[in-house]
Amino acid sequence: MNWLSLLGLEAFAARWRANVIEGAIAAEDRLELARLEWLDQKRRLQQLLVLLIAVAGLTVVTLVLLSLAVLVQFWDTPHRILVAWVVAGVWLVAWFIAIAKLTSVVRNTGNGFALTRRELSQDWREIKERL
């Protein structure tokens, strides 16, 4: 004997079953999205670490070469002065490029899991509307 059909609850149970299945599929989708965004976030963090090391190294080199250029400025021949300032200028340009790339990566790193947050907030709004 089927009590659900006798009590008229069969449609209600089927609707709940469909909702649970839909919720499980949605949860799988959200977990997949979070996994993909984690891989993207991890790649950005690795890039950030490499660029931080590069900026630190370039900063040391830049300061040493700028100091050397200032010292050479007071030497006898003008050729040494020109070469020292050109080398220091090249390192300074490399340092500015690394700083610019580092700041762009830092800005993008703060937006981690944006798609997952948006999807979950949209799901939450839909759940509240149904209730």
N, CA, C and O atoms as a Tinker XYZ file with bonds, in Angstrom:
   524  protein
     1  N      0.833000   -1.173000    0.000000    73     2
     2  CA     0.000000    0.000000    0.000000    64     1     3
     3  C      0.887000    1.248000    0.000000    63     2     4     5
     4  O      1.823000    1.340000    0.794000    81     3
     5  N      0.603000    2.189000   -0.869000    73     3     6
     6  CA     1.401000    3.405000   -1.016000    64     5     7
     7  C      0.737000    4.538000   -0.237000    63     6     8     9
     8  O     -0.231000    5.144000   -0.694000    81     7
     9  N      1.278000    4.807000    0.943000    73     7    10
    10  CA     0.691000    5.824000    1.815000    64     9    11
    11  C      0.816000    7.231000    1.223000    63    10    12    13
    12  O     -0.072000    8.064000    1.404000    81    11
    13  N      1.903000    7.488000    0.526000    73    11    14
    14  CA     2.083000    8.818000   -0.053000    64    13    15
    15  C      0.999000    9.136000   -1.073000    63    14    16    17
    16  O      0.490000   10.255000   -1.113000    81    15
    17  N      0.646000    8.152000   -1.898000    73    15    18
    18  CA    -0.379000    8.422000   -2.898000    64    17    19
    19  C     -1.763000    8.488000   -2.245000    63    18    20    21
    20  O     -2.620000    9.252000   -2.689000    81    19
    21  N     -1.980000    7.704000   -1.208000    73    19    22
    22  CA    -3.275000    7.761000   -0.509000    64    21    23
    23  C     -3.489000    9.111000    0.180000    63    22    24    25
    24  O     -4.604000    9.633000    0.214000    81    23
    25  N     -2.405000    9.666000    0.726000    73    23    26
    26  CA    -2.510000   10.941000    1.434000    64    25    27
    27  C     -2.362000   12.136000    0.492000    63    26    28    29
    28  O     -2.490000   13.281000    0.925000    81    27
    29  N     -2.097000   11.882000   -0.781000    73    27    30
    30  CA    -1.933000   12.975000   -1.746000    64    29    31
    31  C     -0.596000   13.677000   -1.632000    63    30    32    33
    32  O     -0.456000   14.827000   -2.046000    81    31
    33  N      0.373000   13.001000   -1.081000    73    31    34
    34  CA     1.691000   13.604000   -0.873000    64    33    35
    35  C      2.709000   13.168000   -1.917000    63    34    36    37
    36  O      3.880000   13.536000   -1.827000    81    35
    37  N      2.283000   12.399000   -2.895000    73    35    38
    38  CA     3.225000   11.899000   -3.896000    64    37    39
    39  C      3.821000   13.043000   -4.723000    63    38    40    41
    40  O      5.021000   13.042000   -4.998000    81    39
    41  N      2.999000   14.018000   -5.121000    73    39    42
    42  CA     3.506000   15.166000   -5.887000    64    41    43
    43  C      4.457000   16.000000   -5.030000    63    42    44    45
    44  O      5.479000   16.496000   -5.505000    81    43
    45  N      4.091000   16.140000   -3.758000    73    43    46
    46  CA     4.947000   16.889000   -2.829000    64    45    47
    47  C      6.307000   16.204000   -2.682000    63    46    48    49
    48  O      7.338000   16.876000   -2.706000    81    47
    49  N      6.325000   14.898000   -2.531000    73    47    50
    50  CA     7.582000   14.147000   -2.392000    64    49    51
    51  C      8.383000   14.206000   -3.681000    63    50    52    53
    52  O      9.608000   14.327000   -3.646000    81    51
    53  N      7.701000   14.121000   -4.826000    73    51    54
    54  CA     8.414000   14.200000   -6.103000    64    53    55
    55  C      9.045000   15.577000   -6.276000    63    54    56    57
    56  O     10.166000   15.691000   -6.772000    81    55
    57  N      8.330000   16.619000   -5.868000    73    55    58
    58  CA     8.870000   17.970000   -5.965000    64    57    59
    59  C     10.099000   18.122000   -5.068000    63    58    60    61
    60  O     11.092000   18.728000   -5.470000    81    59
    61  N     10.032000   17.576000   -3.862000    73    59    62
    62  CA    11.182000   17.644000   -2.956000    64    61    63
    63  C     12.377000   16.859000   -3.496000    63    62    64    65
    64  O     13.522000   17.297000   -3.385000    81    63
    65  N     12.091000   15.681000   -4.088000    73    63    66
    66  CA    13.158000   14.883000   -4.688000    64    65    67
    67  C     13.833000   15.662000   -5.818000    63    66    68    69
    68  O     15.059000   15.681000   -5.922000    81    67
    69  N     13.022000   16.303000   -6.662000    73    67    70
    70  CA    13.571000   17.087000   -7.765000    64    69    71
    71  C     14.400000   18.250000   -7.236000    63    70    72    73
    72  O     15.455000   18.562000   -7.789000    81    71
    73  N     13.931000   18.894000   -6.171000    73    71    74
    74  CA    14.689000   20.009000   -5.579000    64    73    75
    75  C     16.019000   19.544000   -4.998000    63    74    76    77
    76  O     17.034000   20.226000   -5.138000    81    75
    77  N     16.013000   18.392000   -4.351000    73    75    78
    78  CA    17.259000   17.861000   -3.775000    64    77    79
    79  C     18.243000   17.510000   -4.880000    63    78    80    81
    80  O     19.433000   17.802000   -4.760000    81    79
    81  N     17.767000   16.887000   -5.952000    73    79    82
    82  CA    18.639000   16.544000   -7.078000    64    81    83
    83  C     19.198000   17.815000   -7.715000    63    82    84    85
    84  O     20.389000   17.894000   -8.014000    81    83
    85  N     18.334000   18.807000   -7.918000    73    83    86
    86  CA    18.786000   20.076000   -8.493000    64    85    87
    87  C     19.810000   20.746000   -7.581000    63    86    88    89
    88  O     20.795000   21.312000   -8.057000    81    87
    89  N     19.575000   20.682000   -6.268000    73    87    90
    90  CA    20.528000   21.259000   -5.317000    64    89    91
    91  C     21.873000   20.551000   -5.350000    63    90    92    93
    92  O     22.920000   21.188000   -5.236000    81    91
    93  N     21.844000   19.233000   -5.507000    73    91    94
    94  CA    23.104000   18.477000   -5.575000    64    93    95
    95  C     23.877000   18.828000   -6.842000    63    94    96    97
    96  O     25.098000   18.980000   -6.808000    81    95
    97  N     23.166000   18.954000   -7.953000    73    95    98
    98  CA    23.830000   19.339000   -9.202000    64    97    99
    99  C     24.406000   20.741000   -9.082000    63    98   100   101
   100  O     25.528000   20.993000   -9.522000    81    99
   101  N     23.642000   21.658000   -8.486000    73    99   102
   102  CA    24.128000   23.031000   -8.308000    64   101   103
   103  C     25.356000   23.060000   -7.398000    63   102   104   105
   104  O     26.304000   23.804000   -7.653000    81   103
   105  N     25.338000   22.252000   -6.339000    73   103   106
   106  CA    26.485000   22.200000   -5.427000    64   105   107
   107  C     27.728000   21.681000   -6.158000    63   106   108   109
   108  O     28.827000   22.200000   -5.959000    81   107
   109  N     27.555000   20.660000   -7.003000    73   107   110
   110  CA    28.687000   20.160000   -7.778000    64   109   111
   111  C     29.239000   21.245000   -8.702000    63   110   112   113
   112  O     30.452000   21.411000   -8.827000    81   111
   113  N     28.333000   21.977000   -9.344000    73   111   114
   114  CA    28.767000   23.064000  -10.227000    64   113   115
   115  C     29.535000   24.129000   -9.464000    63   114   116   117
   116  O     30.557000   24.625000   -9.938000    81   115
   117  N     29.046000   24.479000   -8.288000    73   115   118
   118  CA    29.714000   25.511000   -7.483000    64   117   119
   119  C     31.076000   25.039000   -7.003000    63   118   120   121
   120  O     32.027000   25.820000   -6.963000    81   119
   121  N     31.174000   23.771000   -6.638000    73   119   122
   122  CA    32.468000   23.234000   -6.220000    64   121   123
   123  C     33.459000   23.217000   -7.382000    63   122   124   125
   124  O     34.641000   23.504000   -7.191000    81   123
   125  N     32.994000   22.889000   -8.570000    73   123   126
   126  CA    33.865000   22.913000   -9.741000    64   125   127
   127  C     34.332000   24.335000  -10.031000    63   126   128   129
   128  O     35.501000   24.557000  -10.347000    81   127
   129  N     33.415000   25.298000   -9.924000    73   127   130
   130  CA    33.779000   26.696000  -10.135000    64   129   131
   131  C     34.799000   27.143000   -9.092000    63   130   132   133
   132  O     35.762000   27.833000   -9.424000    81   131
   133  N     34.595000   26.757000   -7.840000    73   131   134
   134  CA    35.549000   27.124000   -6.783000    64   133   135
   135  C     36.917000   26.493000   -7.040000    63   134   136   137
   136  O     37.947000   27.121000   -6.791000    81   135
   137  N     36.931000   25.255000   -7.537000    73   135   138
   138  CA    38.204000   24.585000   -7.838000    64   137   139
   139  C     38.943000   25.323000   -8.952000    63   138   140   141
   140  O     40.150000   25.548000   -8.861000    81   139
   141  N     38.214000   25.698000  -10.001000    73   139   142
   142  CA    38.845000   26.420000  -11.111000    64   141   143
   143  C     39.369000   27.777000  -10.649000    63   142   144   145
   144  O     40.461000   28.191000  -11.039000    81   143
   145  N     38.592000   28.465000   -9.819000    73   143   146
   146  CA    39.048000   29.760000   -9.326000    64   145   147
   147  C     40.223000   29.601000   -8.367000    63   146   148   149
   148  O     41.089000   30.474000   -8.311000    81   147
   149  N     40.270000   28.508000   -7.614000    73   147   150
   150  CA    41.416000   28.276000   -6.739000    64   149   151
   151  C     42.681000   28.090000   -7.569000    63   150   152   153
   152  O     43.739000   28.609000   -7.214000    81   151
   153  N     42.575000   27.347000   -8.683000    73   151   154
   154  CA    43.739000   27.179000   -9.557000    64   153   155
   155  C     44.198000   28.529000  -10.101000    63   154   156   157
   156  O     45.397000   28.799000  -10.174000    81   155
   157  N     43.250000   29.367000  -10.478000    73   155   158
   158  CA    43.593000   30.696000  -10.985000    64   157   159
   159  C     44.229000   31.548000   -9.886000    63   158   160   161
   160  O     45.213000   32.247000  -10.125000    81   159
   161  N     43.662000   31.483000   -8.685000    73   159   162
   162  CA    44.205000   32.241000   -7.549000    64   161   163
   163  C     45.611000   31.754000   -7.205000    63   162   164   165
   164  O     46.494000   32.558000   -6.908000    81   163
   165  N     45.818000   30.441000   -7.245000    73   163   166
   166  CA    47.125000   29.877000   -6.935000    64   165   167
   167  C     48.169000   30.338000   -7.956000    63   166   168   169
   168  O     49.304000   30.644000   -7.592000    81   167
   169  N     47.780000   30.386000   -9.240000    73   167   170
   170  CA    48.686000   30.856000  -10.279000    64   169   171
   171  C     49.070000   32.314000  -10.038000    63   170   172   173
   172  O     50.234000   32.685000  -10.190000    81   171
   173  N     48.090000   33.142000   -9.661000    73   171   174
   174  CA    48.391000   34.550000   -9.387000    64   173   175
   175  C     49.293000   34.699000   -8.169000    63   174   176   177
   176  O     50.187000   35.545000   -8.163000    81   175
   177  N     49.069000   33.884000   -7.135000    73   175   178
   178  CA    49.920000   33.962000   -5.944000    64   177   179
   179  C     51.356000   33.527000   -6.254000    63   178   180   181
   180  O     52.305000   34.104000   -5.724000    81   179
   181  N     51.517000   32.515000   -7.106000    73   179   182
   182  CA    52.856000   32.102000   -7.510000    64   181   183
   183  C     53.538000   33.216000   -8.298000    63   182   184   185
   184  O     54.719000   33.503000   -8.101000    81   183
   185  N     52.782000   33.831000   -9.183000    73   183   186
   186  CA    53.337000   34.942000   -9.959000    64   185   187
   187  C     53.704000   36.098000   -9.037000    63   186   188   189
   188  O     54.727000   36.754000   -9.234000    81   187
   189  N     52.874000   36.348000   -8.036000    73   187   190
   190  CA    53.147000   37.402000   -7.069000    64   189   191
   191  C     54.444000   37.124000   -6.312000    63   190   192   193
   192  O     55.249000   38.032000   -6.102000    81   191
   193  N     54.645000   35.891000   -5.908000    73   191   194
   194  CA    55.865000   35.532000   -5.184000    64   193   195
   195  C     57.105000   35.730000   -6.051000    63   194   196   197
   196  O     58.102000   36.289000   -5.593000    81   195
   197  N     57.046000   35.273000   -7.305000    73   195   198
   198  CA    58.185000   35.435000   -8.211000    64   197   199
   199  C     58.481000   36.917000   -8.426000    63   198   200   201
   200  O     59.640000   37.333000   -8.408000    81   199
   201  N     57.426000   37.713000   -8.628000    73   199   202
   202  CA    57.638000   39.140000   -8.848000    64   201   203
   203  C     58.150000   39.846000   -7.594000    63   202   204   205
   204  O     58.944000   40.782000   -7.697000    81   203
   205  N     57.714000   39.420000   -6.427000    73   203   206
   206  CA    58.245000   40.004000   -5.191000    64   205   207
   207  C     59.740000   39.736000   -5.064000    63   206   208   209
   208  O     60.505000   40.617000   -4.672000    81   207
   209  N     60.149000   38.521000   -5.396000    73   207   210
   210  CA    61.575000   38.191000   -5.348000    64   209   211
   211  C     62.339000   39.019000   -6.382000    63   210   212   213
   212  O     63.430000   39.521000   -6.108000    81   211
   213  N     61.746000   39.155000   -7.582000    73   211   214
   214  CA    62.402000   39.943000   -8.631000    64   213   215
   215  C     62.526000   41.407000   -8.224000    63   214   216   217
   216  O     63.570000   42.025000   -8.433000    81   215
   217  N     61.466000   41.962000   -7.644000    73   215   218
   218  CA    61.512000   43.367000   -7.219000    64   217   219
   219  C     62.534000   43.557000   -6.104000    63   218   220   221
   220  O     63.260000   44.551000   -6.090000    81   219
   221  N     62.593000   42.623000   -5.183000    73   219   222
   222  CA    63.577000   42.737000   -4.105000    64   221   223
   223  C     65.000000   42.686000   -4.672000    63   222   224   225
   224  O     65.850000   43.490000   -4.290000    81   223
   225  N     65.254000   41.744000   -5.578000    73   223   226
   226  CA    66.580000   41.649000   -6.181000    64   225   227
   227  C     66.919000   42.873000   -7.018000    63   226   228   229
   228  O     68.032000   43.394000   -6.948000    81   227
   229  N     65.948000   43.333000   -7.817000    73   227   230
   230  CA    66.196000   44.510000   -8.643000    64   229   231
   231  C     66.379000   45.769000   -7.798000    63   230   232   233
   232  O     67.124000   46.671000   -8.181000    81   231
   233  N     65.717000   45.832000   -6.672000    73   231   234
   234  CA    65.885000   46.985000   -5.790000    64   233   235
   235  C     67.312000   47.043000   -5.252000    63   234   236   237
   236  O     67.930000   48.107000   -5.226000    81   235
   237  N     67.823000   45.909000   -4.828000    73   235   238
   238  CA    69.206000   45.864000   -4.327000    64   237   239
   239  C     70.178000   46.254000   -5.431000    63   238   240   241
   240  O     71.081000   47.064000   -5.222000    81   239
   241  N     69.985000   45.666000   -6.609000    73   239   242
   242  CA    70.886000   45.980000   -7.731000    64   241   243
   243  C     70.777000   47.453000   -8.099000    63   242   244   245
   244  O     71.788000   48.110000   -8.350000    81   243
   245  N     69.550000   47.974000   -8.131000    73   243   246
   246  CA    69.348000   49.385000   -8.485000    64   245   247
   247  C     70.046000   50.308000   -7.502000    63   246   248   249
   248  O     70.709000   51.262000   -7.909000    81   247
   249  N     69.907000   50.040000   -6.242000    73   247   250
   250  CA    70.545000   50.896000   -5.246000    64   249   251
   251  C     72.071000   50.816000   -5.321000    63   250   252   253
   252  O     72.760000   51.826000   -5.176000    81   251
   253  N     72.585000   49.625000   -5.545000    73   251   254
   254  CA    74.042000   49.478000   -5.661000    64   253   255
   255  C     74.552000   50.221000   -6.884000    63   254   256   257
   256  O     75.547000   50.941000   -6.814000    81   255
   257  N     73.858000   50.040000   -8.014000    73   255   258
   258  CA    74.326000   50.697000   -9.235000    64   257   259
   259  C     74.125000   52.204000   -9.195000    63   258   260   261
   260  O     74.952000   52.945000   -9.727000    81   259
   261  N     73.066000   52.668000   -8.588000    73   259   262
   262  CA    72.904000   54.114000   -8.445000    64   261   263
   263  C     73.984000   54.699000   -7.541000    63   262   264   265
   264  O     74.490000   55.794000   -7.789000    81   263
   265  N     74.325000   53.971000   -6.509000    73   263   266
   266  CA    75.424000   54.419000   -5.648000    64   265   267
   267  C     76.745000   54.430000   -6.409000    63   266   268   269
   268  O     77.548000   55.354000   -6.277000    81   267
   269  N     76.955000   53.390000   -7.205000    73   267   270
   270  CA    78.166000   53.331000   -8.018000    64   269   271
   271  C     78.203000   54.492000   -9.014000    63   270   272   273
   272  O     79.258000   55.083000   -9.244000    81   271
   273  N     77.041000   54.819000   -9.607000    73   271   274
   274  CA    76.980000   55.924000  -10.567000    64   273   275
   275  C     77.310000   57.251000   -9.897000    63   274   276   277
   276  O     77.985000   58.094000  -10.488000    81   275
   277  N     76.847000   57.438000   -8.686000    73   275   278
   278  CA    77.159000   58.677000   -7.968000    64   277   279
   279  C     78.656000   58.746000   -7.657000    63   278   280   281
   280  O     79.271000   59.805000   -7.783000    81   279
   281  N     79.234000   57.625000   -7.254000    73   279   282
   282  CA    80.684000   57.606000   -6.981000    64   281   283
   283  C     81.500000   57.853000   -8.247000    63   282   284   285
   284  O     82.495000   58.577000   -8.227000    81   283
   285  N     81.069000   57.249000   -9.334000    73   283   286
   286  CA    81.808000   57.398000  -10.583000    64   285   287
   287  C     81.677000   58.818000  -11.115000    63   286   288   289
   288  O     82.552000   59.290000  -11.841000    81   287
   289  N     80.623000   59.484000  -10.771000    73   287   290
   290  CA    80.400000   60.859000  -11.222000    64   289   291
   291  C     81.604000   61.753000  -10.886000    63   290   292   293
   292  O     81.895000   62.711000  -11.601000    81   291
   293  N     82.273000   61.434000   -9.825000    73   291   294
   294  CA    83.386000   62.276000   -9.393000    64   293   295
   295  C     84.755000   61.776000   -9.870000    63   294   296   297
   296  O     85.781000   62.327000   -9.471000    81   295
   297  N     84.782000   60.738000  -10.720000    73   295   298
   298  CA    86.057000   60.259000  -11.242000    64   297   299
   299  C     86.533000   61.136000  -12.373000    63   298   300   301
   300  O     85.860000   62.092000  -12.758000    81   299
   301  N     87.687000   60.812000  -12.899000    73   299   302
   302  CA    88.380000   61.681000  -13.853000    64   301   303
   303  C     87.753000   61.742000  -15.243000    63   302   304   305
   304  O     87.480000   62.837000  -15.736000    81   303
   305  N     87.517000   60.602000  -15.887000    73   303   306
   306  CA    87.092000   60.618000  -17.296000    64   305   307
   307  C     85.569000   60.633000  -17.423000    63   306   308   309
   308  O     84.866000   60.051000  -16.595000    81   307
   309  N     85.065000   61.297000  -18.457000    73   307   310
   310  CA    83.618000   61.356000  -18.654000    64   309   311
   311  C     83.026000   60.044000  -19.191000    63   310   312   313
   312  O     81.816000   59.847000  -19.076000    81   311
   313  N     83.827000   59.142000  -19.772000    73   311   314
   314  CA    83.299000   57.886000  -20.305000    64   313   315
   315  C     82.789000   56.981000  -19.187000    63   314   316   317
   316  O     81.742000   56.348000  -19.323000    81   315
   317  N     83.513000   56.922000  -18.107000    73   315   318
   318  CA    83.064000   56.104000  -16.984000    64   317   319
   319  C     81.765000   56.640000  -16.412000    63   318   320   321
   320  O     80.913000   55.867000  -15.975000    81   319
   321  N     81.611000   57.918000  -16.411000    73   319   322
   322  CA    80.388000   58.538000  -15.896000    64   321   323
   323  C     79.193000   58.145000  -16.759000    63   322   324   325
   324  O     78.144000   57.748000  -16.252000    81   323
   325  N     79.374000   58.263000  -18.061000    73   323   326
   326  CA    78.288000   57.944000  -18.979000    64   325   327
   327  C     77.879000   56.475000  -18.873000    63   326   328   329
   328  O     76.690000   56.160000  -18.814000    81   327
   329  N     78.858000   55.590000  -18.850000    73   327   330
   330  CA    78.569000   54.151000  -18.765000    64   329   331
   331  C     77.868000   53.819000  -17.453000    63   330   332   333
   332  O     76.892000   53.069000  -17.450000    81   331
   333  N     78.345000   54.359000  -16.354000    73   331   334
   334  CA    77.732000   54.068000  -15.058000    64   333   335
   335  C     76.286000   54.544000  -15.015000    63   334   336   337
   336  O     75.422000   53.833000  -14.502000    81   335
   337  N     76.005000   55.737000  -15.545000    73   335   338
   338  CA    74.631000   56.244000  -15.534000    64   337   339
   339  C     73.731000   55.458000  -16.492000    63   338   340   341
   340  O     72.552000   55.256000  -16.202000    81   339
   341  N     74.265000   55.022000  -17.609000    73   339   342
   342  CA    73.467000   54.210000  -18.535000    64   341   343
   343  C     73.111000   52.868000  -17.896000    63   342   344   345
   344  O     71.965000   52.424000  -17.971000    81   343
   345  N     74.091000   52.228000  -17.272000    73   343   346
   346  CA    73.820000   50.944000  -16.602000    64   345   347
   347  C     72.818000   51.143000  -15.468000    63   346   348   349
   348  O     71.884000   50.354000  -15.323000    81   347
   349  N     73.002000   52.168000  -14.682000    73   347   350
   350  CA    72.058000   52.445000  -13.597000    64   349   351
   351  C     70.674000   52.756000  -14.150000    63   350   352   353
   352  O     69.670000   52.342000  -13.570000    81   351
   353  N     70.605000   53.481000  -15.265000    73   351   354
   354  CA    69.316000   53.797000  -15.879000    64   353   355
   355  C     68.607000   52.553000  -16.390000    63   354   356   357
   356  O     67.389000   52.430000  -16.258000    81   355
   357  N     69.364000   51.633000  -16.972000    73   355   358
   358  CA    68.762000   50.377000  -17.457000    64   357   359
   359  C     68.177000   49.580000  -16.293000    63   358   360   361
   360  O     67.064000   49.063000  -16.386000    81   359
   361  N     68.933000   49.483000  -15.193000    73   359   362
   362  CA    68.416000   48.767000  -14.034000    64   361   363
   363  C     67.211000   49.486000  -13.423000    63   362   364   365
   364  O     66.291000   48.843000  -12.918000    81   363
   365  N     67.221000   50.805000  -13.470000    73   363   366
   366  CA    66.097000   51.572000  -12.943000    64   365   367
   367  C     64.829000   51.329000  -13.775000    63   366   368   369
   368  O     63.740000   51.181000  -13.220000    81   367
   369  N     64.971000   51.287000  -15.090000    73   367   370
   370  CA    63.830000   50.991000  -15.968000    64   369   371
   371  C     63.308000   49.577000  -15.699000    63   370   372   373
   372  O     62.098000   49.364000  -15.622000    81   371
   373  N     64.219000   48.617000  -15.557000    73   371   374
   374  CA    63.802000   47.240000  -15.247000    64   373   375
   375  C     63.069000   47.184000  -13.916000    63   374   376   377
   376  O     62.091000   46.448000  -13.777000    81   375
   377  N     63.521000   47.936000  -12.958000    73   375   378
   378  CA    62.877000   47.981000  -11.654000    64   377   379
   379  C     61.471000   48.565000  -11.755000    63   378   380   381
   380  O     60.535000   48.036000  -11.155000    81   379
   381  N     61.314000   49.656000  -12.513000    73   379   382
   382  CA    59.985000   50.257000  -12.687000    64   381   383
   383  C     59.024000   49.304000  -13.395000    63   382   384   385
   384  O     57.846000   49.242000  -13.041000    81   383
   385  N     59.508000   48.565000  -14.383000    73   383   386
   386  CA    58.659000   47.588000  -15.077000    64   385   387
   387  C     58.212000   46.494000  -14.112000    63   386   388   389
   388  O     57.046000   46.096000  -14.116000    81   387
   389  N     59.139000   46.006000  -13.283000    73   387   390
   390  CA    58.788000   44.965000  -12.311000    64   389   391
   391  C     57.787000   45.488000  -11.288000    63   390   392   393
   392  O     56.867000   44.764000  -10.906000    81   391
   393  N     57.946000   46.725000  -10.838000    73   391   394
   394  CA    57.003000   47.322000   -9.888000    64   393   395
   395  C     55.628000   47.457000  -10.528000    63   394   396   397
   396  O     54.620000   47.163000   -9.885000    81   395
   397  N     55.568000   47.896000  -11.779000    73   395   398
   398  CA    54.280000   48.042000  -12.471000    64   397   399
   399  C     53.587000   46.692000  -12.602000    63   398   400   401
   400  O     52.383000   46.594000  -12.361000    81   399
   401  N     54.314000   45.662000  -12.974000    73   399   402
   402  CA    53.729000   44.323000  -13.099000    64   401   403
   403  C     53.298000   43.804000  -11.735000    63   402   404   405
   404  O     52.237000   43.190000  -11.618000    81   403
   405  N     54.093000   44.037000  -10.715000    73   403   406
   406  CA    53.744000   43.607000   -9.360000    64   405   407
   407  C     52.451000   44.259000   -8.890000    63   406   408   409
   408  O     51.594000   43.576000   -8.330000    81   407
   409  N     52.290000   45.543000   -9.100000    73   407   410
   410  CA    51.061000   46.217000   -8.665000    64   409   411
   411  C     49.842000   45.708000   -9.417000    63   410   412   413
   412  O     48.761000   45.603000   -8.836000    81   411
   413  N     49.993000   45.389000  -10.700000    73   411   414
   414  CA    48.847000   44.858000  -11.441000    64   413   415
   415  C     48.456000   43.472000  -10.923000    63   414   416   417
   416  O     47.269000   43.159000  -10.837000    81   415
   417  N     49.436000   42.646000  -10.580000    73   415   418
   418  CA    49.141000   41.319000  -10.042000    64   417   419
   419  C     48.498000   41.440000   -8.661000    63   418   420   421
   420  O     47.569000   40.697000   -8.344000    81   419
   421  N     48.983000   42.364000   -7.846000    73   419   422
   422  CA    48.404000   42.562000   -6.507000    64   421   423
   423  C     46.953000   43.006000   -6.616000    63   422   424   425
   424  O     46.105000   42.534000   -5.858000    81   423
   425  N     46.655000   43.899000   -7.541000    73   423   426
   426  CA    45.265000   44.342000   -7.726000    64   425   427
   427  C     44.364000   43.187000   -8.131000    63   426   428   429
   428  O     43.236000   43.088000   -7.649000    81   427
   429  N     44.844000   42.307000   -9.014000    73   427   430
   430  CA    44.041000   41.178000   -9.471000    64   429   431
   431  C     43.923000   40.095000   -8.414000    63   430   432   433
   432  O     42.950000   39.341000   -8.409000    81   431
   433  N     44.887000   40.005000   -7.527000    73   431   434
   434  CA    44.856000   38.971000   -6.494000    64   433   435
   435  C     43.733000   39.218000   -5.500000    63   434   436   437
   436  O     43.185000   38.263000   -4.950000    81   435
   437  N     43.381000   40.455000   -5.259000    73   435   438
   438  CA    42.313000   40.768000   -4.312000    64   437   439
   439  C     40.939000   40.357000   -4.781000    63   438   440   441
   440  O     40.000000   40.359000   -3.984000    81   439
   441  N     40.783000   40.002000   -6.052000    73   439   442
   442  CA    39.479000   39.639000   -6.595000    64   441   443
   443  C     39.311000   38.130000   -6.702000    63   442   444   445
   444  O     38.619000   37.655000   -7.603000    81   443
   445  N     39.910000   37.386000   -5.828000    73   443   446
   446  CA    39.833000   35.938000   -5.887000    64   445   447
   447  C     38.431000   35.424000   -5.602000    63   446   448   449
   448  O     37.719000   35.970000   -4.758000    81   447
   449  N     38.045000   34.388000   -6.298000    73   447   450
   450  CA    36.772000   33.702000   -6.127000    64   449   451
   451  C     35.578000   34.616000   -6.373000    63   450   452   453
   452  O     34.527000   34.426000   -5.761000    81   451
   453  N     35.713000   35.589000   -7.244000    73   451   454
   454  CA    34.622000   36.524000   -7.531000    64   453   455
   455  C     33.440000   35.806000   -8.168000    63   454   456   457
   456  O     32.291000   36.068000   -7.814000    81   455
   457  N     33.713000   34.908000   -9.101000    73   455   458
   458  CA    32.621000   34.187000   -9.757000    64   457   459
   459  C     31.881000   33.276000   -8.784000    63   458   460   461
   460  O     30.653000   33.192000   -8.815000    81   459
   461  N     32.625000   32.603000   -7.930000    73   459   462
   462  CA    31.989000   31.717000   -6.953000    64   461   463
   463  C     31.141000   32.517000   -5.976000    63   462   464   465
   464  O     30.023000   32.114000   -5.653000    81   463
   465  N     31.662000   33.649000   -5.500000    73   463   466
   466  CA    30.875000   34.489000   -4.587000    64   465   467
   467  C     29.613000   34.993000   -5.241000    63   466   468   469
   468  O     28.553000   35.021000   -4.616000    81   467
   469  N     29.716000   35.398000   -6.511000    73   467   470
   470  CA    28.542000   35.903000   -7.218000    64   469   471
   471  C     27.501000   34.802000   -7.406000    63   470   472   473
   472  O     26.309000   35.034000   -7.205000    81   471
   473  N     27.944000   33.608000   -7.790000    73   471   474
   474  CA    27.011000   32.497000   -7.980000    64   473   475
   475  C     26.331000   32.111000   -6.670000    63   474   476   477
   476  O     25.123000   31.874000   -6.637000    81   475
   477  N     27.108000   32.049000   -5.596000    73   475   478
   478  CA    26.519000   31.674000   -4.307000    64   477   479
   479  C     25.547000   32.742000   -3.806000    63   478   480   481
   480  O     24.514000   32.410000   -3.225000    81   479
   481  N     25.862000   34.010000   -4.020000    73   479   482
   482  CA    24.926000   35.058000   -3.591000    64   481   483
   483  C     23.660000   35.027000   -4.432000    63   482   484   485
   484  O     22.571000   35.279000   -3.916000    81   483
   485  N     23.786000   34.725000   -5.713000    73   483   486
   486  CA    22.599000   34.595000   -6.563000    64   485   487
   487  C     21.768000   33.388000   -6.121000    63   486   488   489
   488  O     20.541000   33.472000   -6.067000    81   487
   489  N     22.414000   32.284000   -5.809000    73   487   490
   490  CA    21.687000   31.113000   -5.303000    64   489   491
   491  C     20.964000   31.445000   -4.008000    63   490   492   493
   492  O     19.814000   31.051000   -3.811000    81   491
   493  N     21.639000   32.169000   -3.127000    73   491   494
   494  CA    21.033000   32.523000   -1.845000    64   493   495
   495  C     19.807000   33.409000   -2.048000    63   494   496   497
   496  O     18.797000   33.230000   -1.368000    81   495
   497  N     19.886000   34.366000   -2.980000    73   495   498
   498  CA    18.724000   35.223000   -3.276000    64   497   499
   499  C     17.565000   34.389000   -3.805000    63   498   500   501
   500  O     16.416000   34.616000   -3.425000    81   499
   501  N     17.852000   33.426000   -4.678000    73   499   502
   502  CA    16.798000   32.580000   -5.221000    64   501   503
   503  C     16.160000   31.722000   -4.140000    63   502   504   505
   504  O     14.946000   31.519000   -4.142000    81   503
   505  N     16.970000   31.218000   -3.218000    73   503   506
   506  CA    16.434000   30.409000   -2.121000    64   505   507
   507  C     15.532000   31.262000   -1.243000    63   506   508   509
   508  O     14.459000   30.813000   -0.840000    81   507
   509  N     15.959000   32.503000   -0.937000    73   507   510
   510  CA    15.133000   33.392000   -0.098000    64   509   511
   511  C     13.831000   33.745000   -0.804000    63   510   512   513
   512  O     12.795000   33.873000   -0.152000    81   511
   513  N     13.865000   33.906000   -2.126000    73   511   514
   514  CA    12.640000   34.222000   -2.860000    64   513   515
   515  C     11.659000   33.062000   -2.815000    63   514   516   517
   516  O     10.450000   33.281000   -2.734000    81   515
   517  N     12.150000   31.848000   -2.866000    73   515   518
   518  CA    11.270000   30.668000   -2.834000    64   517   519
   519  C     10.635000   30.473000   -1.468000    63   518   520   521
   520  O      9.533000   29.937000   -1.346000    81   519
   521  N     11.352000   30.920000   -0.443000    73   519   522
   522  CA    10.809000   30.752000    0.910000    64   521   523
   523  C      9.835000   31.847000    1.157000    63   522   524
   524  O      9.245000   31.917000    2.235000    81   523
